[in-house]
Amino acid sequence: MRFRLPRAAAMLVLLAAVLAVAADKPQTFTGKVSDAMCGAHHMMAGASDADCTRACVKQGSKYALVVGDNVYTLEGGDAAMLDKLAGQDATVQGTLKGKTITVASVAPAK
């Protein structure tokens, strides 16, 4: 007897394979540079978003990129440029794995 994989299951296997390959390809993200602890909602009273981001990173938080409702932790990249762009819109190129972007480049958003 021959085993037949249902068509829907075969399509799911194919989709998973395509997504696995696509996840390793560089992507471009545009959003606001923040930190992983605060995300989109800064908590430091009286401080600007940029100042709060810098203070949180100095305390050990990682830079993050807020894109819509998503907050992506940024790994690697040019720390001086991320510091300069804290609280501002930026374009980040890199590879996404889960909620972490491994940064290849970062620049001010156009």
N, C-alpha and C positions, 0 to 999 in steps of 0.2 A: 504494500500500500504506500502511496506517495503522499507526503505531507504538503499541504498547500497553505501558504501564508495568506491570510485575508488581505485584501487590497488596502484597507485602511491601515493595517499594521505595517505593511510594506511602505506606505507613504510616510508613516511616522518615522521609520528607520531611515529613510532617505532624507527627510527633513532634518533629523538630528545630525546626520553626517554633514549636511550642507552648513548648518549652524555652527558645528564644531570647526569647520574650515574657516568660515567667515569671522569667527571670534578672534582668530589670530591675525587678521588683516588690520592694518592701521585705519583708524576712523577719525573723523573730525567732529569735535564737540564745541559748541559755543554757549557760554554761560558766564555766571559771575564767580570770580575767585573768592573763596571763603575758606573756612577751616572745617575739619571733619567733626569737631565737637559742636559747634554752633550751627553749621549748615546754613540754611536760609534765614534763621532767626537768631540774631546776635543778642547776647545777654548782658554785655558789659554796659552798665548804665552810664549815660553821658558820653560814650565813645562812638566814633564813627564806625561803620562797617569795616573800613580798612584798619583802623587802630585796633579794633576787637580781634580781627583776623590775625594781625601781627602779634598781639599779646598772647593769643591762644597757641599760636605756632611756637612762640618763645617758651611757652609752658609745656610743650611736647606734643601738641595736637599736630596733625598733618594738614597740608593744604588740601582743599577740596574744590570741586567745580559744581555749582548749583545750576542745573539745566531743567527748567520747569519745576516739576515736583520731585525730581531726582537729585540726590547728592552723591557725587562720585569722589572717592578719595583719590588723590593724585600721588603717584609713586614716581620718584626720579624727577627729571626735568631740571630746568634752570631755576634754582631757589631764589637767586637775585631778581630774576624776571617775575617770578610768582609774587615775591615781596613787593615789587614795584606795582604790580597789577592788583594787589589786595583790594577787595571791595569794588573792583571794576569788571567790566565785561571783557572776556578774553576768548580766543580761539585756541583750543588744545588739540593737537594731533597725537594719537597714540593708540594702544591696543587695550580693549576693554575685556576684563575678566571679572564677572560678577558685578560688584559695585566699585571696582578699582580700575583706574586708567593708568597704564604705564606710559608716561609722557615721553614723546619723541621731540615735540617742540611746543612752544607756547608763545603767543603774540597777542597784542591788543586786538580786540574785535573790530572789524570794519563796519 
